[in-house]
Amino acid sequence: MTARPMTSRPRIRLVLVEDNDTFRTTLELLFAMRDDLEVVASIGSGEEAAQVCAELQPDVVLMDYRMPGLNGAEATKAVLEVCPAARVICLTASVSRQEIDELHAAGVVACVTKDEDFEHLLATIRGGAGA
């Protein structure tokens, strides 16, 4: 009897969109410790998101809601126009019911608050990527 080789799953290609440099860098470091995630871009504004996603075609976009310029819902619409296969997950400090409705209407598949457990965020990303 021969051992069957383990097949590795493709890594989830992730774009981070977060205007807080310290928080964004922390997320990058935490995600880098996960074998199944690859941060392909880390940017600080919603204005950059569509261009970066059009070029890199990520599996998941982790999108802040409150940013200068475009908010998360506006940036999500722009991203999904150029990268319709991407799954956008909103990560925000707080969000109202009206903002959640706006995010879902824009195409966000999930909304996670920044004070939730990191493992919950990871599970949401993996679920959003279809993993």
C-alpha positions as CSV (number, residue, x, y, z in Angstrom):
1,M,0.0,0.0,0.0
2,T,1.5,3.4,-1.0
3,A,0.9,6.6,0.8
4,R,-1.2,9.1,-1.1
5,P,0.6,12.4,-1.4
6,M,-1.1,15.3,0.3
7,T,-2.5,17.9,-2.1
8,S,-2.1,21.4,-1.0
9,R,-4.9,23.8,-1.5
10,P,-4.2,27.0,-3.5
11,R,-3.5,30.0,-1.3
12,I,-6.3,32.6,-0.9
13,R,-5.1,35.7,-2.7
14,L,-6.0,38.7,-0.5
15,V,-6.0,42.4,-1.0
16,L,-6.1,44.6,2.1
17,V,-7.8,48.0,1.9
18,E,-7.3,49.9,5.2
19,D,-6.4,53.5,5.7
20,N,-4.8,53.0,9.2
21,D,-1.2,52.1,8.4
22,T,-0.5,50.4,11.8
23,F,-3.6,48.2,11.7
24,R,-3.0,47.3,8.0
25,T,0.7,46.4,8.8
26,T,-0.5,44.3,11.8
27,L,-3.0,42.4,9.6
28,E,-0.3,41.8,7.0
29,L,2.0,40.2,9.6
30,L,-0.8,38.1,11.0
31,F,-1.9,36.9,7.6
32,A,1.7,36.1,6.6
33,M,1.8,33.5,9.4
34,R,-1.0,31.5,7.7
35,D,-0.1,29.0,5.0
36,D,-3.4,29.3,3.2
37,L,-3.3,33.1,2.8
38,E,-1.2,35.4,0.5
39,V,-1.5,39.2,0.8
40,V,-0.9,40.2,-2.8
41,A,-1.5,43.9,-2.1
42,S,-1.9,46.2,0.9
43,I,-3.3,49.7,0.2
44,G,-4.5,52.6,2.1
45,S,-7.4,54.0,0.2
46,G,-10.6,53.0,-1.6
47,E,-9.5,55.0,-4.7
48,E,-6.6,52.6,-5.3
49,A,-8.7,49.5,-4.8
50,A,-10.2,49.0,-8.2
51,Q,-7.0,49.5,-10.1
52,V,-5.1,47.1,-7.9
53,C,-7.8,44.5,-8.0
54,A,-8.1,44.8,-11.8
55,E,-4.4,44.1,-12.1
56,L,-4.1,41.3,-9.5
57,Q,-7.5,39.6,-9.6
58,P,-7.6,38.6,-5.9
59,D,-9.9,36.0,-4.4
60,V,-10.8,38.2,-1.4
61,V,-10.7,41.9,-0.8
62,L,-10.7,42.9,2.9
63,M,-12.2,46.4,2.8
64,D,-12.4,49.0,5.5
65,Y,-15.6,51.0,5.5
66,R,-14.6,54.4,6.9
67,M,-11.8,55.8,4.7
68,P,-11.1,59.3,3.3
69,G,-12.4,59.6,-0.2
70,L,-14.4,56.6,-1.2
71,N,-16.0,54.7,1.6
72,G,-16.1,50.9,1.7
73,A,-19.4,50.6,-0.2
74,E,-18.3,52.9,-3.0
75,A,-14.9,51.2,-3.3
76,T,-16.6,47.8,-3.3
77,K,-18.8,48.8,-6.3
78,A,-15.7,49.9,-8.2
79,V,-13.8,46.7,-7.3
80,L,-16.5,44.4,-8.4
81,E,-16.9,46.2,-11.7
82,V,-13.3,45.3,-12.6
83,C,-13.0,42.1,-10.7
84,P,-16.4,40.5,-10.4
85,A,-15.1,37.1,-9.1
86,A,-13.6,38.8,-6.0
87,R,-15.4,38.3,-2.7
88,V,-15.4,41.6,-0.7
89,I,-15.5,41.4,3.1
90,C,-15.9,44.6,5.1
91,L,-13.8,45.0,8.2
92,T,-14.7,48.1,10.2
93,A,-14.6,49.5,13.7
94,S,-18.3,50.0,13.8
95,V,-21.2,50.0,11.4
96,S,-24.8,50.9,11.5
97,R,-27.7,48.9,10.1
98,Q,-28.1,51.4,7.2
99,E,-24.3,51.1,6.4
100,I,-24.6,47.3,6.5
101,D,-27.5,47.5,4.0
102,E,-25.4,49.8,1.8
103,L,-22.5,47.4,1.9
104,H,-24.6,44.4,1.0
105,A,-26.2,46.4,-1.8
106,A,-22.7,47.2,-3.1
107,G,-21.8,43.5,-3.1
108,V,-20.1,42.8,0.2
109,V,-20.5,39.1,1.2
110,A,-19.8,39.7,4.9
111,C,-19.1,42.4,7.5
112,V,-16.8,41.8,10.4
113,T,-16.0,44.4,13.2
114,K,-12.4,45.0,14.2
115,D,-13.1,43.9,17.8
116,E,-14.1,40.4,16.8
117,D,-11.9,37.4,17.4
118,F,-9.1,37.1,14.7
119,E,-10.1,33.4,14.2
120,H,-13.6,34.6,13.2
121,L,-12.0,37.0,10.7
122,L,-9.9,34.1,9.3
123,A,-13.0,31.9,9.0
124,T,-14.9,34.6,7.2
125,I,-12.1,35.1,4.7
126,R,-11.8,31.4,4.1
127,G,-15.6,31.1,3.7
128,G,-15.7,34.1,1.4
129,A,-13.0,32.5,-0.8
130,G,-15.0,29.3,-0.9
131,A,-12.4,27.5,1.0
